[in-house]
Amino acid sequence: MEKRWSTVLINTVLLASGFGTMHMLEKFKDAVLAHYGITEAMMSYQQTAYVVGLFVAFLLGGTSLFKGSFKRSVALIVSFAAIPQFLIPFMPNWWGVVALRFFQGFIVALIAVFSNQIGRLFVAERPFAKGVILSGIFWGGIYGINLAKWAGGSKASWSSVTEAFIISAVIMYVMLAIWWLFVEDFEIPKEKHSSGSNVWKMPFTWVFGFTFFPALWIIFTLGSFTLHNVKFSDAQVANLVMALEVSMGLWSIIMGYLGYRLSVKNTSNRGLFKAIVSVMTLSYAVTFLGLFIVWKAISANDYTLALLGIAVTGIVQGTGPAFWTTAPAAYPKEIYPEASFALGLISNSANAVAPNVMFVLVHSVTTGMIIYLSMALLGIVLLLVSSRMKLPVEELS
């Protein structure tokens, strides 16, 4: 296999090992409640801390923390997930666990630093490569859920919980060691640029950054807030959540490949950006259809139709591969690493606000679905606006 693509695959597996932390703790719910003597409401704080950590990771991306040596940055990011994974079962206090979950959210910074690497290795193939890597988020979620299930799930003893956490932490470092041996290092620039090339002062950064905001709103709340308001059995809801993970993983690869085929036709900056907008717009349009199917299925209490709707709605993740290849396509080479984190910070603000907003607003499936449908439409509108704007690379040239 060509070395570039073997790098993509090993990046995917490393990302999956890190995102195994995403849902694992909540799958031990009863064991956690009994061990720490907390309420279910207090239990939910750990997942809120995790998604806020996803947002803060991009905020730190503007500092020198994840710059310099690419390999050093990846090792640091993996450690933010792995070290807390070692410590969580031994924490004597629940709020210490919540704090550690916040730091585990930093694993998402891998997406931005991998974007820098993919920008160096590929041109037209960037969306496909990024789609494969991003699918690792969902394979990781499935891996974490199944590892928790293997350890006994909600009914597990605390010793089994501890064993599962230690195993997953060791796997992260084993994968990091293998990755380290096969991947070449490079420098992510640390230098500051003049105000004329400040990505935060570019209107394009703000408009396009928010084009991915609606997708992340849906991705990070659909399973937790809407599906838990349905009348299906617990086993059926668990299957729907798993189906959503699988669907998003597969759509990430499929839409990434579509982005590649469209990019091949015109590899100029504008041509690559046009392919990005096309893929994201199509993904949102089909997501809108999928959400309607889910809404009808839940209203009719039709589990089979709900599975179909979830399978279609998973295409919302098809926006991801295109979005994460925007920085190298739209910005000058000198500043696109900084732009990757800027776009990530703006879009991932959804992680910081969506869970709490949905918790306050959503008391019925209808309300949730109206919000989700509005998000899909908002994504399309923002894409149409951004497609009419000058790219930063065009302005600065």
Contacts in CASP RR format, 6 or more apart in sequence:
PFRMAT RR
TARGET T0000
AUTHOR 0000-0000-0000
METHOD contacts of the structure
MODEL  1
MEKRWSTVLINTVLLASGFGTMHMLEKFKDAVLAHYGITEAMMSYQQTAY
VVGLFVAFLLGGTSLFKGSFKRSVALIVSFAAIPQFLIPFMPNWWGVVAL
RFFQGFIVALIAVFSNQIGRLFVAERPFAKGVILSGIFWGGIYGINLAKW
AGGSKASWSSVTEAFIISAVIMYVMLAIWWLFVEDFEIPKEKHSSGSNVW
KMPFTWVFGFTFFPALWIIFTLGSFTLHNVKFSDAQVANLVMALEVSMGL
WSIIMGYLGYRLSVKNTSNRGLFKAIVSVMTLSYAVTFLGLFIVWKAISA
NDYTLALLGIAVTGIVQGTGPAFWTTAPAAYPKEIYPEASFALGLISNSA
NAVAPNVMFVLVHSVTTGMIIYLSMALLGIVLLLVSSRMKLPVEELS
1 9 0 8 1.000
4 121 0 8 1.000
4 122 0 8 1.000
4 129 0 8 1.000
5 129 0 8 1.000
6 182 0 8 1.000
7 117 0 8 1.000
7 121 0 8 1.000
7 182 0 8 1.000
7 183 0 8 1.000
8 118 0 8 1.000
8 129 0 8 1.000
8 132 0 8 1.000
8 133 0 8 1.000
9 132 0 8 1.000
10 178 0 8 1.000
10 179 0 8 1.000
10 182 0 8 1.000
10 183 0 8 1.000
11 114 0 8 1.000
11 117 0 8 1.000
11 133 0 8 1.000
11 179 0 8 1.000
11 183 0 8 1.000
12 132 0 8 1.000
12 133 0 8 1.000
12 135 0 8 1.000
12 136 0 8 1.000
12 139 0 8 1.000
13 136 0 8 1.000
13 175 0 8 1.000
13 179 0 8 1.000
14 74 0 8 1.000
14 78 0 8 1.000
14 110 0 8 1.000
14 175 0 8 1.000
14 176 0 8 1.000
14 179 0 8 1.000
15 107 0 8 1.000
15 110 0 8 1.000
15 111 0 8 1.000
15 114 0 8 1.000
15 133 0 8 1.000
15 134 0 8 1.000
15 136 0 8 1.000
15 137 0 8 1.000
15 140 0 8 1.000
16 136 0 8 1.000
16 137 0 8 1.000
16 139 0 8 1.000
16 140 0 8 1.000
16 141 0 8 1.000
16 143 0 8 1.000
17 140 0 8 1.000
17 143 0 8 1.000
17 168 0 8 1.000
17 171 0 8 1.000
17 172 0 8 1.000
17 175 0 8 1.000
18 78 0 8 1.000
18 81 0 8 1.000
18 82 0 8 1.000
18 107 0 8 1.000
18 110 0 8 1.000
18 140 0 8 1.000
18 172 0 8 1.000
19 107 0 8 1.000
19 136 0 8 1.000
19 137 0 8 1.000
19 138 0 8 1.000
19 140 0 8 1.000
19 141 0 8 1.000
20 140 0 8 1.000
20 141 0 8 1.000
20 143 0 8 1.000
20 144 0 8 1.000
20 147 0 8 1.000
20 168 0 8 1.000
21 50 0 8 1.000
21 81 0 8 1.000
21 84 0 8 1.000
21 85 0 8 1.000
21 104 0 8 1.000
21 105 0 8 1.000
21 107 0 8 1.000
21 144 0 8 1.000
21 168 0 8 1.000
22 50 0 8 1.000
22 137 0 8 1.000
22 140 0 8 1.000
22 141 0 8 1.000
22 144 0 8 1.000
23 141 0 8 1.000
23 144 0 8 1.000
23 145 0 8 1.000
23 148 0 8 1.000
24 144 0 8 1.000
24 145 0 8 1.000
24 147 0 8 1.000
24 148 0 8 1.000
24 164 0 8 1.000
24 165 0 8 1.000
24 168 0 8 1.000
25 32 0 8 1.000
25 46 0 8 1.000
25 47 0 8 1.000
25 88 0 8 1.000
25 97 0 8 1.000
25 101 0 8 1.000
26 43 0 8 1.000
26 46 0 8 1.000
26 47 0 8 1.000
27 144 0 8 1.000
27 145 0 8 1.000
27 148 0 8 1.000
27 149 0 8 1.000
27 153 0 8 1.000
27 154 0 8 1.000
28 148 0 8 1.000
28 151 0 8 1.000
28 153 0 8 1.000
28 154 0 8 1.000
28 156 0 8 1.000
28 161 0 8 1.000
28 164 0 8 1.000
29 40 0 8 1.000
29 43 0 8 1.000
29 154 0 8 1.000
30 154 0 8 1.000
30 155 0 8 1.000
31 153 0 8 1.000
31 154 0 8 1.000
31 155 0 8 1.000
31 156 0 8 1.000
31 157 0 8 1.000
31 158 0 8 1.000
31 160 0 8 1.000
31 161 0 8 1.000
32 38 0 8 1.000
32 43 0 8 1.000
32 161 0 8 1.000
33 39 0 8 1.000
33 40 0 8 1.000
33 43 0 8 1.000
35 158 0 8 1.000
35 161 0 8 1.000
36 93 0 8 1.000
36 94 0 8 1.000
36 97 0 8 1.000
37 94 0 8 1.000
38 94 0 8 1.000
42 94 0 8 1.000
45 98 0 8 1.000
46 97 0 8 1.000
46 98 0 8 1.000
46 101 0 8 1.000
47 101 0 8 1.000
47 224 0 8 1.000
47 355 0 8 1.000
48 355 0 8 1.000
48 356 0 8 1.000
49 98 0 8 1.000
49 99 0 8 1.000
49 101 0 8 1.000
49 102 0 8 1.000
50 101 0 8 1.000
50 102 0 8 1.000
50 104 0 8 1.000
50 105 0 8 1.000
51 105 0 8 1.000
51 220 0 8 1.000
51 351 0 8 1.000
51 352 0 8 1.000
51 354 0 8 1.000
51 355 0 8 1.000
52 102 0 8 1.000
52 351 0 8 1.000
52 352 0 8 1.000
53 102 0 8 1.000
53 103 0 8 1.000
53 104 0 8 1.000
53 105 0 8 1.000
53 106 0 8 1.000
53 108 0 8 1.000
53 351 0 8 1.000
54 105 0 8 1.000
54 106 0 8 1.000
54 108 0 8 1.000
54 348 0 8 1.000
54 351 0 8 1.000
55 345 0 8 1.000
55 348 0 8 1.000
55 349 0 8 1.000
55 351 0 8 1.000
55 352 0 8 1.000
56 102 0 8 1.000
56 105 0 8 1.000
56 106 0 8 1.000
57 77 0 8 1.000
57 105 0 8 1.000
57 106 0 8 1.000
57 107 0 8 1.000
57 108 0 8 1.000
57 109 0 8 1.000
57 348 0 8 1.000
58 108 0 8 1.000
58 109 0 8 1.000
58 112 0 8 1.000
58 341 0 8 1.000
58 342 0 8 1.000
58 344 0 8 1.000
58 345 0 8 1.000
58 348 0 8 1.000
59 345 0 8 1.000
60 66 0 8 1.000
60 106 0 8 1.000
60 109 0 8 1.000
61 67 0 8 1.000
61 109 0 8 1.000
61 112 0 8 1.000
61 341 0 8 1.000
61 345 0 8 1.000
62 338 0 8 1.000
62 341 0 8 1.000
62 342 0 8 1.000
62 345 0 8 1.000
64 190 0 8 1.000
65 76 0 8 1.000
66 73 0 8 1.000
66 76 0 8 1.000
66 77 0 8 1.000
66 109 0 8 1.000
66 112 0 8 1.000
66 113 0 8 1.000
66 188 0 8 1.000
66 341 0 8 1.000
67 73 0 8 1.000
67 188 0 8 1.000
67 189 0 8 1.000
67 190 0 8 1.000
67 337 0 8 1.000
68 187 0 8 1.000
68 188 0 8 1.000
68 189 0 8 1.000
68 190 0 8 1.000
69 185 0 8 1.000
69 187 0 8 1.000
69 188 0 8 1.000
70 113 0 8 1.000
70 116 0 8 1.000
70 117 0 8 1.000
70 185 0 8 1.000
70 186 0 8 1.000
70 187 0 8 1.000
70 188 0 8 1.000
71 180 0 8 1.000
71 183 0 8 1.000
71 185 0 8 1.000
73 109 0 8 1.000
73 113 0 8 1.000
73 188 0 8 1.000
74 110 0 8 1.000
74 113 0 8 1.000
74 176 0 8 1.000
74 179 0 8 1.000
75 176 0 8 1.000
75 180 0 8 1.000
77 106 0 8 1.000
77 107 0 8 1.000
77 109 0 8 1.000
77 110 0 8 1.000
77 113 0 8 1.000
78 107 0 8 1.000
78 110 0 8 1.000
78 172 0 8 1.000
78 173 0 8 1.000
78 176 0 8 1.000
80 103 0 8 1.000
80 104 0 8 1.000
80 105 0 8 1.000
80 106 0 8 1.000
80 107 0 8 1.000
80 109 0 8 1.000
81 103 0 8 1.000
81 104 0 8 1.000
81 105 0 8 1.000
81 106 0 8 1.000
81 107 0 8 1.000
81 172 0 8 1.000
82 169 0 8 1.000
82 172 0 8 1.000
82 173 0 8 1.000
82 176 0 8 1.000
83 169 0 8 1.000
84 100 0 8 1.000
84 101 0 8 1.000
84 103 0 8 1.000
84 104 0 8 1.000
85 104 0 8 1.000
85 165 0 8 1.000
85 166 0 8 1.000
85 168 0 8 1.000
85 169 0 8 1.000
85 172 0 8 1.000
86 165 0 8 1.000
86 166 0 8 1.000
86 169 0 8 1.000
87 100 0 8 1.000
88 97 0 8 1.000
88 100 0 8 1.000
88 101 0 8 1.000
88 165 0 8 1.000
89 158 0 8 1.000
89 161 0 8 1.000
89 162 0 8 1.000
89 165 0 8 1.000
89 166 0 8 1.000
90 162 0 8 1.000
91 97 0 8 1.000
91 100 0 8 1.000
108 348 0 8 1.000
109 341 0 8 1.000
111 133 0 8 1.000
111 134 0 8 1.000
111 324 0 8 1.000
112 324 0 8 1.000
112 340 0 8 1.000
112 341 0 8 1.000
112 344 0 8 1.000
113 188 0 8 1.000
113 340 0 8 1.000
114 130 0 8 1.000
114 133 0 8 1.000
115 130 0 8 1.000
115 324 0 8 1.000
115 325 0 8 1.000
115 327 0 8 1.000
115 328 0 8 1.000
115 340 0 8 1.000
116 188 0 8 1.000
116 328 0 8 1.000
116 336 0 8 1.000
116 337 0 8 1.000
116 340 0 8 1.000
117 183 0 8 1.000
117 186 0 8 1.000
118 126 0 8 1.000
118 129 0 8 1.000
118 130 0 8 1.000
118 133 0 8 1.000
118 325 0 8 1.000
118 328 0 8 1.000
119 126 0 8 1.000
119 325 0 8 1.000
119 328 0 8 1.000
119 336 0 8 1.000
120 186 0 8 1.000
121 129 0 8 1.000
122 129 0 8 1.000
123 263 0 8 1.000
123 267 0 8 1.000
123 272 0 8 1.000
124 260 0 8 1.000
124 263 0 8 1.000
124 264 0 8 1.000
124 267 0 8 1.000
124 272 0 8 1.000
125 260 0 8 1.000
125 263 0 8 1.000
126 260 0 8 1.000
126 263 0 8 1.000
126 272 0 8 1.000
126 325 0 8 1.000
126 328 0 8 1.000
126 329 0 8 1.000
127 255 0 8 1.000
127 256 0 8 1.000
127 257 0 8 1.000
127 258 0 8 1.000
127 259 0 8 1.000
127 260 0 8 1.000
127 263 0 8 1.000
127 275 0 8 1.000
127 276 0 8 1.000
127 279 0 8 1.000
127 321 0 8 1.000
127 322 0 8 1.000
127 325 0 8 1.000
128 253 0 8 1.000
128 256 0 8 1.000
128 257 0 8 1.000
128 259 0 8 1.000
128 260 0 8 1.000
128 321 0 8 1.000
130 256 0 8 1.000
130 320 0 8 1.000
130 321 0 8 1.000
130 324 0 8 1.000
130 325 0 8 1.000
131 252 0 8 1.000
131 253 0 8 1.000
131 255 0 8 1.000
131 256 0 8 1.000
131 318 0 8 1.000
131 320 0 8 1.000
131 321 0 8 1.000
132 252 0 8 1.000
132 253 0 8 1.000
132 256 0 8 1.000
134 249 0 8 1.000
134 252 0 8 1.000
134 317 0 8 1.000
134 320 0 8 1.000
134 321 0 8 1.000
134 324 0 8 1.000
135 248 0 8 1.000
135 249 0 8 1.000
135 250 0 8 1.000
135 252 0 8 1.000
135 253 0 8 1.000
136 249 0 8 1.000
136 252 0 8 1.000
137 248 0 8 1.000
137 249 0 8 1.000
137 252 0 8 1.000
138 245 0 8 1.000
138 246 0 8 1.000
138 248 0 8 1.000
138 249 0 8 1.000
138 252 0 8 1.000
138 317 0 8 1.000
139 249 0 8 1.000
141 245 0 8 1.000
142 242 0 8 1.000
142 245 0 8 1.000
142 246 0 8 1.000
144 168 0 8 1.000
145 242 0 8 1.000
145 245 0 8 1.000
147 164 0 8 1.000
147 167 0 8 1.000
147 168 0 8 1.000
148 156 0 8 1.000
148 164 0 8 1.000
150 164 0 8 1.000
151 160 0 8 1.000
151 161 0 8 1.000
151 163 0 8 1.000
151 164 0 8 1.000
152 160 0 8 1.000
156 164 0 8 1.000
188 337 0 8 1.000
189 334 0 8 1.000
189 337 0 8 1.000
193 334 0 8 1.000
193 335 0 8 1.000
193 338 0 8 1.000
195 201 0 8 1.000
196 396 0 8 1.000
197 332 0 8 1.000
197 334 0 8 1.000
197 335 0 8 1.000
197 396 0 8 1.000
199 205 0 8 1.000
199 331 0 8 1.000
199 335 0 8 1.000
199 338 0 8 1.000
199 339 0 8 1.000
199 342 0 8 1.000
199 392 0 8 1.000
200 342 0 8 1.000
202 392 0 8 1.000
202 395 0 8 1.000
203 389 0 8 1.000
204 330 0 8 1.000
204 386 0 8 1.000
204 389 0 8 1.000
204 390 0 8 1.000
204 391 0 8 1.000
204 392 0 8 1.000
205 339 0 8 1.000
205 342 0 8 1.000
205 343 0 8 1.000
205 346 0 8 1.000
205 392 0 8 1.000
206 346 0 8 1.000
207 382 0 8 1.000
207 385 0 8 1.000
207 386 0 8 1.000
207 389 0 8 1.000
208 326 0 8 1.000
208 330 0 8 1.000
208 343 0 8 1.000
208 382 0 8 1.000
208 386 0 8 1.000
208 389 0 8 1.000
209 323 0 8 1.000
209 342 0 8 1.000
209 343 0 8 1.000
209 344 0 8 1.000
209 346 0 8 1.000
209 347 0 8 1.000
210 346 0 8 1.000
210 347 0 8 1.000
210 382 0 8 1.000
211 280 0 8 1.000
211 319 0 8 1.000
211 323 0 8 1.000
211 347 0 8 1.000
211 379 0 8 1.000
211 382 0 8 1.000
211 383 0 8 1.000
211 386 0 8 1.000
212 280 0 8 1.000
212 319 0 8 1.000
212 320 0 8 1.000
212 323 0 8 1.000
212 343 0 8 1.000
212 344 0 8 1.000
212 347 0 8 1.000
213 346 0 8 1.000
213 347 0 8 1.000
213 349 0 8 1.000
213 350 0 8 1.000
213 378 0 8 1.000
213 379 0 8 1.000
214 284 0 8 1.000
214 350 0 8 1.000
214 375 0 8 1.000
214 376 0 8 1.000
214 378 0 8 1.000
214 379 0 8 1.000
214 382 0 8 1.000
215 283 0 8 1.000
215 284 0 8 1.000
215 287 0 8 1.000
215 316 0 8 1.000
215 317 0 8 1.000
215 318 0 8 1.000
215 319 0 8 1.000
215 320 0 8 1.000
215 323 0 8 1.000
215 347 0 8 1.000
215 375 0 8 1.000
215 379 0 8 1.000
216 347 0 8 1.000
216 348 0 8 1.000
216 350 0 8 1.000
216 351 0 8 1.000
216 354 0 8 1.000
217 350 0 8 1.000
217 354 0 8 1.000
217 372 0 8 1.000
217 375 0 8 1.000
218 287 0 8 1.000
218 313 0 8 1.000
218 316 0 8 1.000
218 372 0 8 1.000
218 375 0 8 1.000
218 376 0 8 1.000
219 248 0 8 1.000
219 316 0 8 1.000
219 317 0 8 1.000
220 350 0 8 1.000
220 351 0 8 1.000
220 354 0 8 1.000
220 355 0 8 1.000
221 354 0 8 1.000
221 355 0 8 1.000
221 358 0 8 1.000
222 244 0 8 1.000
222 313 0 8 1.000
222 372 0 8 1.000
223 240 0 8 1.000
223 241 0 8 1.000
223 244 0 8 1.000
224 355 0 8 1.000
224 358 0 8 1.000
225 355 0 8 1.000
225 358 0 8 1.000
225 359 0 8 1.000
225 362 0 8 1.000
225 368 0 8 1.000
226 294 0 8 1.000
226 298 0 8 1.000
226 362 0 8 1.000
226 365 0 8 1.000
226 368 0 8 1.000
226 369 0 8 1.000
226 372 0 8 1.000
227 237 0 8 1.000
227 240 0 8 1.000
227 241 0 8 1.000
227 244 0 8 1.000
228 237 0 8 1.000
229 362 0 8 1.000
229 363 0 8 1.000
229 364 0 8 1.000
229 365 0 8 1.000
230 237 0 8 1.000
230 240 0 8 1.000
230 298 0 8 1.000
230 301 0 8 1.000
230 306 0 8 1.000
230 365 0 8 1.000
231 298 0 8 1.000
231 301 0 8 1.000
232 240 0 8 1.000
232 301 0 8 1.000
232 303 0 8 1.000
232 306 0 8 1.000
236 303 0 8 1.000
239 307 0 8 1.000
240 306 0 8 1.000
240 307 0 8 1.000
240 310 0 8 1.000
243 307 0 8 1.000
243 310 0 8 1.000
243 311 0 8 1.000
244 310 0 8 1.000
244 313 0 8 1.000
244 314 0 8 1.000
247 310 0 8 1.000
247 311 0 8 1.000
247 312 0 8 1.000
247 313 0 8 1.000
247 314 0 8 1.000
247 315 0 8 1.000
247 317 0 8 1.000
248 314 0 8 1.000
248 316 0 8 1.000
248 317 0 8 1.000
248 318 0 8 1.000
249 317 0 8 1.000
251 283 0 8 1.000
251 314 0 8 1.000
251 315 0 8 1.000
251 316 0 8 1.000
251 317 0 8 1.000
251 318 0 8 1.000
252 317 0 8 1.000
252 318 0 8 1.000
252 320 0 8 1.000
252 321 0 8 1.000
254 318 0 8 1.000
255 279 0 8 1.000
255 282 0 8 1.000
255 283 0 8 1.000
255 315 0 8 1.000
255 317 0 8 1.000
255 318 0 8 1.000
255 319 0 8 1.000
255 320 0 8 1.000
255 321 0 8 1.000
255 322 0 8 1.000
256 279 0 8 1.000
256 318 0 8 1.000
256 321 0 8 1.000
256 322 0 8 1.000
258 279 0 8 1.000
258 282 0 8 1.000
259 275 0 8 1.000
259 276 0 8 1.000
259 278 0 8 1.000
259 279 0 8 1.000
259 321 0 8 1.000
259 322 0 8 1.000
262 274 0 8 1.000
262 275 0 8 1.000
262 278 0 8 1.000
262 279 0 8 1.000
263 271 0 8 1.000
263 272 0 8 1.000
263 275 0 8 1.000
265 271 0 8 1.000
265 275 0 8 1.000
266 272 0 8 1.000
266 274 0 8 1.000
266 275 0 8 1.000
269 329 0 8 1.000
269 330 0 8 1.000
269 391 0 8 1.000
269 393 0 8 1.000
269 394 0 8 1.000
270 391 0 8 1.000
270 394 0 8 1.000
272 325 0 8 1.000
272 329 0 8 1.000
273 326 0 8 1.000
273 329 0 8 1.000
273 330 0 8 1.000
273 387 0 8 1.000
273 391 0 8 1.000
274 387 0 8 1.000
275 322 0 8 1.000
276 322 0 8 1.000
276 323 0 8 1.000
276 325 0 8 1.000
276 326 0 8 1.000
276 329 0 8 1.000
277 322 0 8 1.000
277 383 0 8 1.000
277 386 0 8 1.000
277 387 0 8 1.000
279 318 0 8 1.000
279 319 0 8 1.000
279 321 0 8 1.000
279 322 0 8 1.000
280 318 0 8 1.000
280 319 0 8 1.000
280 320 0 8 1.000
280 322 0 8 1.000
280 323 0 8 1.000
280 379 0 8 1.000
280 383 0 8 1.000
281 380 0 8 1.000
281 383 0 8 1.000
281 384 0 8 1.000
283 315 0 8 1.000
283 316 0 8 1.000
283 317 0 8 1.000
283 318 0 8 1.000
283 319 0 8 1.000
283 322 0 8 1.000
284 316 0 8 1.000
284 319 0 8 1.000
284 376 0 8 1.000
284 377 0 8 1.000
284 379 0 8 1.000
284 380 0 8 1.000
284 383 0 8 1.000
285 376 0 8 1.000
285 380 0 8 1.000
286 312 0 8 1.000
286 315 0 8 1.000
287 312 0 8 1.000
287 313 0 8 1.000
287 314 0 8 1.000
287 315 0 8 1.000
287 316 0 8 1.000
287 376 0 8 1.000
288 373 0 8 1.000
288 376 0 8 1.000
288 377 0 8 1.000
289 312 0 8 1.000
290 309 0 8 1.000
290 312 0 8 1.000
290 313 0 8 1.000
290 315 0 8 1.000
291 309 0 8 1.000
291 313 0 8 1.000
291 369 0 8 1.000
291 372 0 8 1.000
291 373 0 8 1.000
291 376 0 8 1.000
292 373 0 8 1.000
293 305 0 8 1.000
293 308 0 8 1.000
293 309 0 8 1.000
293 312 0 8 1.000
293 313 0 8 1.000
294 306 0 8 1.000
294 309 0 8 1.000
294 310 0 8 1.000
294 313 0 8 1.000
294 369 0 8 1.000
295 365 0 8 1.000
295 366 0 8 1.000
295 369 0 8 1.000
296 302 0 8 1.000
296 305 0 8 1.000
297 303 0 8 1.000
297 304 0 8 1.000
297 305 0 8 1.000
297 306 0 8 1.000
297 308 0 8 1.000
297 309 0 8 1.000
298 306 0 8 1.000
298 365 0 8 1.000
299 365 0 8 1.000
316 376 0 8 1.000
323 343 0 8 1.000
323 347 0 8 1.000
324 340 0 8 1.000
326 339 0 8 1.000
326 343 0 8 1.000
327 336 0 8 1.000
327 337 0 8 1.000
327 339 0 8 1.000
327 340 0 8 1.000
327 343 0 8 1.000
328 336 0 8 1.000
329 391 0 8 1.000
330 336 0 8 1.000
330 339 0 8 1.000
330 391 0 8 1.000
330 392 0 8 1.000
330 393 0 8 1.000
331 339 0 8 1.000
331 391 0 8 1.000
331 392 0 8 1.000
331 393 0 8 1.000
332 392 0 8 1.000
332 393 0 8 1.000
332 396 0 8 1.000
332 397 0 8 1.000
335 392 0 8 1.000
339 392 0 8 1.000
358 368 0 8 1.000
358 371 0 8 1.000
361 367 0 8 1.000
361 368 0 8 1.000
361 371 0 8 1.000
362 368 0 8 1.000
362 371 0 8 1.000
END
